Amino acid sequence: MNRKWHRLMVLLLIVASNALGTVAVTVEEEFPREVVDFAAYQGNPLFSGTGRDTWDRDIRERGYILREGDTYHLWYTGYNKNRSETLYLGYATSADGLKWTRHPDNPIFDDSWVEDMQVVKHQQTYYMFAEGLDDIAHVLTSTDKVRWQDHGRIDIRYSTGEPLTPGPYGTPTVWVEGKTWYLFYERDDEGIWLATSTDRKVWKNVQDEPVISKGPEGYDRHAVALNQVIKYKGRYYGYYHASAHRPWRDWTTNVAVSKDLVHWKKYPKNPIVTGDKSSGILVHDGNRYRLYTMHPDVRVYFPRNDR
């Protein structure tokens, strides 16, 4: 064998070795147990609608929990169709994330429809990304977590800069990294799209196709919507709810992983929570992650064999 062919063989072996190294990443490495394997708390449910003739007789997707210091903060959507068709914003707090106290001035915001929200603290301001009437996403801000100002619908554009075609764009989920804000949203639960912004005024699609699509497995064949993104051990984990049925029912909680927020791989053992428990989010309690599902009531799941 001459030197030229020898060098070529060595190069091919190096390429093959690198490819095998990529393939050799295990499911356990991509999806560590502590962020995918949870067991239900025996005291569930933790929080629900009152069941009485109050403004929040019932609650619905997606509530959101933010832990700051020793306090857990819960924002939720309450409604009572005997009183109003509008969905209002409620607020509750907890010292342990298990026992909750409603705010005495609930609903804390009733100027417009608020549902399916996420809260992000950036510098000294709390940003609430939520669905409004007709599943159109809007953004609210607060400096004290209780008093909120509505800034109107979120301006999302196609990658070309053209406005989105008319129709719903909901379940807004935000990740902030550096000066870039990443906004995930769904359109009638048909897929999950990603838009970015540096000014929070105009958001442009990274691509005009979903970054997370429905299927091909049965559990998320008919609906997907992202609830939260976390970063753990150098990877991004997206927690989403899904339905195997149309009309939608029997929602599940699921997870996918990404290295760049654009290309996602679904957990092969999805769903991680079944039984019509959805809108899952992770909250770190100072020692480990807890998984909360927020619909149709609030429940918590601890890492398996940890409680």
Beta strands, then each sheet from edge to edge (+ up, - down):
strand 1: 38-40
strand 2: 58-68
strand 3: 71-79
strand 4: 88-94
strand 5: 101-102
strand 6: 115-122
strand 7: 125-131
strand 8: 137-142
strand 9: 149-153
strand 10: 155-157
strand 11: 170-177
strand 12: 180-186
strand 13: 191-197
strand 14: 202-205
strand 15: 212-213
strand 16: 223-232
strand 17: 235-243
strand 18: 252-258
strand 19: 264-266
strand 20: 281-284
strand 21: 289-293
strand 22: 299-303
sheet 1: 1+ 22- 21+ 20-
sheet 2: 2+ 3- 4+ 5-
sheet 3: 6+ 7- 8+ 9-
sheet 4: 10+ 14+ 13- 12+ 11-
sheet 5: 10+ 14+ 13- 15+
sheet 6: 16+ 17- 18+ 19-
end
